[in-house]
């Protein structure tokens, strides 16, 4: 049965509650899913309860934005439980840094003549960790942009006038903390790391040396040829070819749980190998 190892709920920048994600995964015929909200584990307990009732394997996780020579990289962290631990404790500091950044982004946008408040964005985020998609949603609601994507293109993407960088863990340090916490890491959507595909092997070798466990090969935005290339690269580096839809609900309306944009199929081998890697950590 297929799996989906990259999902976001209302506890970060997704529009669906954890229980709805589990229900959608059941309806899609998935055997295993991973909830990977940004920088937090707050939705894990609810997702675990729903998954147990639905007969689905739930891998607890998070997605981190970490420092990287080209600027930033997103790192998926699997089997990170919501209790104290080396990386879990660091997530508290990361979330405080995210709050400071959000306040700066409000000021930045106000300086551009945009009428937007921190409270409006916080209300949009609800119980989740506030992030740029919530800013984009408020901008769209108030008529400044026509879509979430337009909000990023016009104001919120790196290099745009409303963007504010934030403090990040370095990639190798994040991997070390994750491993010490009993978790397995994988590079998320490698096309965003700022190096050409031909340079992936060289770029990721140092992370493998730090303990990297996988590369997200089966991703919604990739062609079948790119997925095969990345799966081959993972095998070459001796790590797991993971995959997922990167589902965000209405914030990414063209993406569905399990099938991505219609043709995604992440083999259950990915989940099996992740479980094996977790077991080797003891």
C-alpha beads as a LAMMPS data file, in Angstrom:
LAMMPS data file: protein, C-alpha beads

282 atoms
281 bonds

1 atom types
1 bond types

-500.0 500.0 xlo xhi
-500.0 500.0 ylo yhi
-500.0 500.0 zlo zhi

Masses

1 110.0

Atoms # bond

1 1 1 0.000 0.000 0.000
2 1 1 1.248 3.538 -0.686
3 1 1 2.341 5.938 2.042
4 1 1 2.639 9.722 2.494
5 1 1 5.483 10.946 4.667
6 1 1 5.107 14.725 4.359
7 1 1 1.858 16.272 5.638
8 1 1 0.961 19.571 7.323
9 1 1 -2.001 20.319 9.582
10 1 1 -3.496 23.363 11.281
11 1 1 -0.685 23.123 13.810
12 1 1 1.587 24.787 11.262
13 1 1 0.572 26.055 7.836
14 1 1 -2.011 23.506 6.729
15 1 1 -5.773 24.039 6.643
16 1 1 -6.876 20.574 7.910
17 1 1 -7.102 19.383 11.488
18 1 1 -4.952 16.303 12.287
19 1 1 -8.062 14.096 12.428
20 1 1 -9.123 15.223 8.943
21 1 1 -5.696 14.396 7.572
22 1 1 -5.949 10.877 8.988
23 1 1 -9.454 10.454 7.563
24 1 1 -8.285 11.599 4.122
25 1 1 -5.315 9.232 4.307
26 1 1 -7.639 6.328 5.161
27 1 1 -9.919 7.206 2.252
28 1 1 -6.859 7.345 -0.033
29 1 1 -5.912 3.799 0.985
30 1 1 -2.629 4.739 2.665
31 1 1 -0.943 2.404 5.153
32 1 1 1.436 4.917 6.765
33 1 1 1.543 8.682 7.096
34 1 1 3.828 11.180 8.795
35 1 1 2.620 14.450 10.284
36 1 1 5.467 16.918 9.736
37 1 1 4.274 20.330 10.866
38 1 1 6.877 23.085 10.823
39 1 1 9.004 23.432 13.969
40 1 1 6.528 21.781 16.329
41 1 1 4.967 18.523 17.495
42 1 1 1.739 19.961 18.897
43 1 1 -0.607 18.035 16.612
44 1 1 1.062 14.642 17.062
45 1 1 -1.013 13.299 19.971
46 1 1 -4.282 14.026 18.169
47 1 1 -2.998 12.496 14.949
48 1 1 -1.789 9.401 16.813
49 1 1 -5.191 8.862 18.418
50 1 1 -6.999 9.262 15.102
51 1 1 -4.536 7.006 13.283
52 1 1 -4.873 4.262 15.888
53 1 1 -8.650 4.326 15.476
54 1 1 -8.321 4.259 11.665
55 1 1 -5.763 1.448 11.597
56 1 1 -3.058 3.629 10.016
57 1 1 0.583 3.786 11.078
58 1 1 1.405 7.352 12.152
59 1 1 5.044 8.452 12.188
60 1 1 5.457 11.525 14.405
61 1 1 7.648 14.195 12.907
62 1 1 8.390 17.790 12.053
63 1 1 9.894 19.841 9.244
64 1 1 12.751 22.189 10.073
65 1 1 14.269 25.028 8.078
66 1 1 18.009 24.675 8.685
67 1 1 21.134 26.579 7.711
68 1 1 22.951 25.491 4.583
69 1 1 25.790 26.998 2.507
70 1 1 23.361 28.132 -0.201
71 1 1 21.013 29.726 2.357
72 1 1 18.502 27.241 3.718
73 1 1 17.353 23.658 3.522
74 1 1 14.232 21.944 4.800
75 1 1 14.843 18.845 6.865
76 1 1 12.173 16.255 7.654
77 1 1 12.584 14.657 11.074
78 1 1 10.829 11.328 11.630
79 1 1 9.990 9.539 14.911
80 1 1 10.390 12.689 16.996
81 1 1 8.054 12.207 19.938
82 1 1 6.392 15.171 21.717
83 1 1 8.363 15.045 24.945
84 1 1 11.637 16.447 26.215
85 1 1 14.781 15.613 24.279
86 1 1 17.806 17.244 22.620
87 1 1 15.967 18.383 19.487
88 1 1 12.568 18.781 21.117
89 1 1 14.017 21.278 23.582
90 1 1 15.691 23.178 20.744
91 1 1 12.306 23.501 18.996
92 1 1 11.217 25.866 21.789
93 1 1 14.032 28.265 20.905
94 1 1 13.264 27.923 17.201
95 1 1 9.630 28.858 17.763
96 1 1 10.628 31.930 19.753
97 1 1 12.824 32.999 16.834
98 1 1 9.915 32.453 14.449
99 1 1 7.750 34.793 16.545
100 1 1 10.369 37.547 16.394
101 1 1 10.577 37.102 12.635
102 1 1 6.810 37.338 12.231
103 1 1 6.750 40.626 14.129
104 1 1 9.468 41.970 11.844
105 1 1 7.506 40.850 8.767
106 1 1 4.449 42.778 9.970
107 1 1 6.599 45.899 10.323
108 1 1 8.137 45.286 6.911
109 1 1 4.767 44.971 5.205
110 1 1 3.381 47.996 7.051
111 1 1 6.359 49.964 5.744
112 1 1 5.224 49.054 2.231
113 1 1 1.852 50.663 2.876
114 1 1 0.023 47.404 3.617
115 1 1 -2.623 47.515 6.343
116 1 1 -1.956 44.282 8.229
117 1 1 -1.592 43.482 11.931
118 1 1 0.081 40.703 13.874
119 1 1 -3.270 39.796 15.443
120 1 1 -4.864 39.313 12.010
121 1 1 -2.161 36.861 10.984
122 1 1 -2.321 35.090 14.360
123 1 1 -6.077 34.673 13.930
124 1 1 -5.496 33.196 10.471
125 1 1 -2.949 30.748 11.935
126 1 1 -5.320 29.669 14.697
127 1 1 -3.733 27.001 16.880
128 1 1 -0.850 26.505 14.481
129 1 1 2.634 27.962 14.253
130 1 1 2.334 31.242 12.359
131 1 1 4.137 31.279 9.025
132 1 1 4.271 32.960 5.644
133 1 1 1.224 31.122 4.189
134 1 1 -0.871 32.764 6.911
135 1 1 0.501 36.168 5.903
136 1 1 -0.333 35.361 2.289
137 1 1 -3.871 34.328 3.210
138 1 1 -4.485 37.640 5.006
139 1 1 -3.006 39.588 2.084
140 1 1 -5.344 37.717 -0.266
141 1 1 -8.395 38.258 1.944
142 1 1 -7.671 41.991 2.080
143 1 1 -7.221 42.253 -1.663
144 1 1 -3.499 42.936 -1.839
145 1 1 -2.807 39.729 -3.790
146 1 1 -4.903 37.322 -5.843
147 1 1 -3.667 33.993 -4.424
148 1 1 -1.360 32.428 -1.864
149 1 1 1.243 31.956 -4.585
150 1 1 0.891 35.576 -5.670
151 1 1 1.455 36.613 -2.056
152 1 1 4.774 34.789 -2.017
153 1 1 5.796 36.005 -5.462
154 1 1 4.993 39.622 -4.672
155 1 1 5.991 39.963 -1.015
156 1 1 6.952 36.879 0.975
157 1 1 9.448 34.726 -0.919
158 1 1 13.162 35.130 -0.203
159 1 1 14.363 38.343 -1.798
160 1 1 10.898 39.919 -1.973
161 1 1 10.171 43.148 -0.045
162 1 1 8.194 41.569 2.808
163 1 1 10.610 38.717 3.474
164 1 1 12.623 38.547 6.698
165 1 1 15.202 35.772 7.223
166 1 1 15.307 33.970 10.539
167 1 1 17.841 32.269 12.751
168 1 1 18.283 28.597 11.920
169 1 1 20.108 25.573 13.231
170 1 1 22.879 24.482 10.910
171 1 1 21.926 21.358 8.973
172 1 1 24.626 19.118 10.440
173 1 1 23.798 20.233 13.985
174 1 1 20.086 19.600 13.437
175 1 1 20.867 16.085 12.189
176 1 1 23.055 15.389 15.214
177 1 1 20.348 16.609 17.631
178 1 1 17.710 14.576 15.818
179 1 1 19.817 11.416 15.988
180 1 1 20.441 12.008 19.698
181 1 1 16.662 12.262 20.092
182 1 1 16.097 8.879 18.418
183 1 1 14.869 10.404 15.152
184 1 1 15.673 9.829 11.484
185 1 1 16.213 12.771 9.119
186 1 1 15.682 13.306 5.394
187 1 1 16.293 16.233 3.058
188 1 1 12.909 17.626 2.000
189 1 1 12.225 18.569 -1.664
190 1 1 15.897 18.672 -2.740
191 1 1 15.203 21.084 -5.605
192 1 1 14.901 23.894 -3.025
193 1 1 18.404 23.560 -1.540
194 1 1 20.020 25.891 -4.052
195 1 1 22.304 23.525 -5.959
196 1 1 21.900 21.910 -9.361
197 1 1 20.712 18.311 -9.568
198 1 1 24.138 17.239 -10.845
199 1 1 25.653 18.540 -7.594
200 1 1 23.330 16.729 -5.178
201 1 1 25.689 13.822 -4.504
202 1 1 28.581 16.076 -3.510
203 1 1 26.307 18.434 -1.584
204 1 1 24.642 15.725 0.517
205 1 1 27.699 13.570 1.257
206 1 1 28.712 15.685 4.253
207 1 1 25.180 15.404 5.648
208 1 1 25.289 11.629 5.271
209 1 1 28.515 11.724 7.272
210 1 1 26.619 13.675 9.963
211 1 1 23.930 10.995 10.077
212 1 1 21.393 11.977 7.416
213 1 1 18.957 9.106 6.919
214 1 1 17.171 9.891 3.677
215 1 1 16.327 12.086 0.696
216 1 1 12.788 12.944 -0.350
217 1 1 12.807 11.364 -3.794
218 1 1 9.080 10.809 -4.354
219 1 1 7.715 14.344 -4.253
220 1 1 4.495 15.783 -5.654
221 1 1 6.176 18.392 -7.866
222 1 1 8.659 15.994 -9.485
223 1 1 8.362 14.190 -12.782
224 1 1 8.705 10.384 -12.765
225 1 1 12.220 10.789 -14.206
226 1 1 13.322 13.088 -11.377
227 1 1 11.859 10.716 -8.781
228 1 1 13.841 7.825 -10.250
229 1 1 17.005 9.940 -10.367
230 1 1 16.666 10.919 -6.700
231 1 1 15.845 7.365 -5.618
232 1 1 18.992 6.193 -7.407
233 1 1 20.979 8.950 -5.695
234 1 1 19.650 7.867 -2.291
235 1 1 20.723 4.290 -3.015
236 1 1 24.145 5.534 -4.135
237 1 1 24.571 7.458 -0.866
238 1 1 23.256 4.562 1.222
239 1 1 20.219 6.436 2.557
240 1 1 16.439 5.990 2.276
241 1 1 14.377 7.295 -0.643
242 1 1 11.471 8.887 1.240
243 1 1 8.521 10.734 -0.224
244 1 1 5.331 12.642 0.309
245 1 1 2.789 15.055 -1.069
246 1 1 3.720 18.065 1.101
247 1 1 -0.018 18.473 1.632
248 1 1 -1.181 21.831 3.055
249 1 1 -4.910 21.675 2.288
250 1 1 -6.302 24.916 0.863
251 1 1 -2.900 26.597 1.127
252 1 1 -1.740 24.305 -1.715
253 1 1 -5.043 23.536 -3.430
254 1 1 -3.528 21.532 -6.278
255 1 1 -2.054 18.888 -3.969
256 1 1 -3.856 15.846 -2.542
257 1 1 -2.918 13.485 0.266
258 1 1 -1.263 10.375 -1.104
259 1 1 -1.443 11.302 -4.786
260 1 1 0.055 14.805 -4.813
261 1 1 -0.938 16.344 -8.141
262 1 1 -2.438 13.081 -9.336
263 1 1 0.463 10.793 -10.165
264 1 1 2.378 10.455 -6.887
265 1 1 2.867 6.997 -5.401
266 1 1 5.280 6.639 -2.499
267 1 1 6.083 2.945 -1.984
268 1 1 5.577 1.447 1.463
269 1 1 9.230 0.409 1.287
270 1 1 10.057 3.979 2.316
271 1 1 8.166 3.624 5.603
272 1 1 9.564 0.124 6.209
273 1 1 13.127 1.385 5.772
274 1 1 12.480 4.371 8.038
275 1 1 11.227 2.037 10.780
276 1 1 14.344 -0.100 10.347
277 1 1 16.598 2.955 10.581
278 1 1 14.787 4.047 13.731
279 1 1 15.228 0.581 15.268
280 1 1 18.984 0.733 14.623
281 1 1 19.216 3.861 16.772
282 1 1 18.116 1.794 19.768

Bonds

1 1 1 2
2 1 2 3
3 1 3 4
4 1 4 5
5 1 5 6
6 1 6 7
7 1 7 8
8 1 8 9
9 1 9 10
10 1 10 11
11 1 11 12
12 1 12 13
13 1 13 14
14 1 14 15
15 1 15 16
16 1 16 17
17 1 17 18
18 1 18 19
19 1 19 20
20 1 20 21
21 1 21 22
22 1 22 23
23 1 23 24
24 1 24 25
25 1 25 26
26 1 26 27
27 1 27 28
28 1 28 29
29 1 29 30
30 1 30 31
31 1 31 32
32 1 32 33
33 1 33 34
34 1 34 35
35 1 35 36
36 1 36 37
37 1 37 38
38 1 38 39
39 1 39 40
40 1 40 41
41 1 41 42
42 1 42 43
43 1 43 44
44 1 44 45
45 1 45 46
46 1 46 47
47 1 47 48
48 1 48 49
49 1 49 50
50 1 50 51
51 1 51 52
52 1 52 53
53 1 53 54
54 1 54 55
55 1 55 56
56 1 56 57
57 1 57 58
58 1 58 59
59 1 59 60
60 1 60 61
61 1 61 62
62 1 62 63
63 1 63 64
64 1 64 65
65 1 65 66
66 1 66 67
67 1 67 68
68 1 68 69
69 1 69 70
70 1 70 71
71 1 71 72
72 1 72 73
73 1 73 74
74 1 74 75
75 1 75 76
76 1 76 77
77 1 77 78
78 1 78 79
79 1 79 80
80 1 80 81
81 1 81 82
82 1 82 83
83 1 83 84
84 1 84 85
85 1 85 86
86 1 86 87
87 1 87 88
88 1 88 89
89 1 89 90
90 1 90 91
91 1 91 92
92 1 92 93
93 1 93 94
94 1 94 95
95 1 95 96
96 1 96 97
97 1 97 98
98 1 98 99
99 1 99 100
100 1 100 101
101 1 101 102
102 1 102 103
103 1 103 104
104 1 104 105
105 1 105 106
106 1 106 107
107 1 107 108
108 1 108 109
109 1 109 110
110 1 110 111
111 1 111 112
112 1 112 113
113 1 113 114
114 1 114 115
115 1 115 116
116 1 116 117
117 1 117 118
118 1 118 119
119 1 119 120
120 1 120 121
121 1 121 122
122 1 122 123
123 1 123 124
124 1 124 125
125 1 125 126
126 1 126 127
127 1 127 128
128 1 128 129
129 1 129 130
130 1 130 131
131 1 131 132
132 1 132 133
133 1 133 134
134 1 134 135
135 1 135 136
136 1 136 137
137 1 137 138
138 1 138 139
139 1 139 140
140 1 140 141
141 1 141 142
142 1 142 143
143 1 143 144
144 1 144 145
145 1 145 146
146 1 146 147
147 1 147 148
148 1 148 149
149 1 149 150
150 1 150 151
151 1 151 152
152 1 152 153
153 1 153 154
154 1 154 155
155 1 155 156
156 1 156 157
157 1 157 158
158 1 158 159
159 1 159 160
160 1 160 161
161 1 161 162
162 1 162 163
163 1 163 164
164 1 164 165
165 1 165 166
166 1 166 167
167 1 167 168
168 1 168 169
169 1 169 170
170 1 170 171
171 1 171 172
172 1 172 173
173 1 173 174
174 1 174 175
175 1 175 176
176 1 176 177
177 1 177 178
178 1 178 179
179 1 179 180
180 1 180 181
181 1 181 182
182 1 182 183
183 1 183 184
184 1 184 185
185 1 185 186
186 1 186 187
187 1 187 188
188 1 188 189
189 1 189 190
190 1 190 191
191 1 191 192
192 1 192 193
193 1 193 194
194 1 194 195
195 1 195 196
196 1 196 197
197 1 197 198
198 1 198 199
199 1 199 200
200 1 200 201
201 1 201 202
202 1 202 203
203 1 203 204
204 1 204 205
205 1 205 206
206 1 206 207
207 1 207 208
208 1 208 209
209 1 209 210
210 1 210 211
211 1 211 212
212 1 212 213
213 1 213 214
214 1 214 215
215 1 215 216
216 1 216 217
217 1 217 218
218 1 218 219
219 1 219 220
220 1 220 221
221 1 221 222
222 1 222 223
223 1 223 224
224 1 224 225
225 1 225 226
226 1 226 227
227 1 227 228
228 1 228 229
229 1 229 230
230 1 230 231
231 1 231 232
232 1 232 233
233 1 233 234
234 1 234 235
235 1 235 236
236 1 236 237
237 1 237 238
238 1 238 239
239 1 239 240
240 1 240 241
241 1 241 242
242 1 242 243
243 1 243 244
244 1 244 245
245 1 245 246
246 1 246 247
247 1 247 248
248 1 248 249
249 1 249 250
250 1 250 251
251 1 251 252
252 1 252 253
253 1 253 254
254 1 254 255
255 1 255 256
256 1 256 257
257 1 257 258
258 1 258 259
259 1 259 260
260 1 260 261
261 1 261 262
262 1 262 263
263 1 263 264
264 1 264 265
265 1 265 266
266 1 266 267
267 1 267 268
268 1 268 269
269 1 269 270
270 1 270 271
271 1 271 272
272 1 272 273
273 1 273 274
274 1 274 275
275 1 275 276
276 1 276 277
277 1 277 278
278 1 278 279
279 1 279 280
280 1 280 281
281 1 281 282
